[in-house]
Every structure is written in structure tokens, then in C-alpha cells.
Amino acid sequence: MIISPDQVRNLVLEKQIEQMEEEKMNLRLDMDVQKLEIEKLRKVKNKAEGDLDSLKTDYKKLCFSMRTAGLGKT
């Protein structure tokens, strides 16, 4: 069986298309994983910011209580 140059070219192109489709699928999976990681980091960041705000509030209350009780003076 003799394969024409056009058939060879078509086979090569089909193989390249298959490889590109596989790479595209892998890139989509990578993108999905990165989206999940970003969402997880956002949740951690938001919790940390909330904790920081809570600590700031507690610190202000403590300073006010110390001033009221006269403990802040030396």
C-alpha cells in the first residue's frame, strides 16, 4: 500500500490535533485546580482579616479599660 504525501500530512495533522486537544484538557484541569486554590486562599485571607479586626477591637477595649482603671499610668 502506497501512502500519498497528502495522507501523510493528514495523519501528522490529526496527531497534532489530538495532542493539542489533550493539552487543552490538561490546561483546563490545571486552571480548575488553581481556581480552587485561589478560593481557598481567599477564605483563609478573609478569616485572617476578620481575626485581625477582632484583635484590634479587643485591644482598643483593653486600652480603654486600662485607662478607665488608671492602670496605664506609671
HUZI-V667699 format. One record per backbone hydrogen bond with DSSP energy under -1.0 kcal/mol. NH is the residue of the N-H (numbers start at 1). CO is the residue of the C=O. Records with the same first field share a line. If there is no record, write none. Layout:
NH=CO, CO
//
This chain:
8=4
9=5
10=6
11=7
12=8
13=9
14=10
15=11
16=12
17=13
18=14
19=15
20=16
21=17
22=18
23=19
24=20
25=21
26=22
27=23
28=24
29=25
30=26
31=27
32=28
33=29
34=30
35=31
36=32
37=33
38=34
39=35
40=36
41=37
42=38
43=39
44=40
45=41
46=42
47=43
48=44
49=45
50=46
51=47
52=48
53=49
54=50
55=51
56=52
57=53
58=54
59=55
60=56
61=57
62=58
63=59
64=60
65=61
66=62
67=63
68=64
69=65
71=66
//
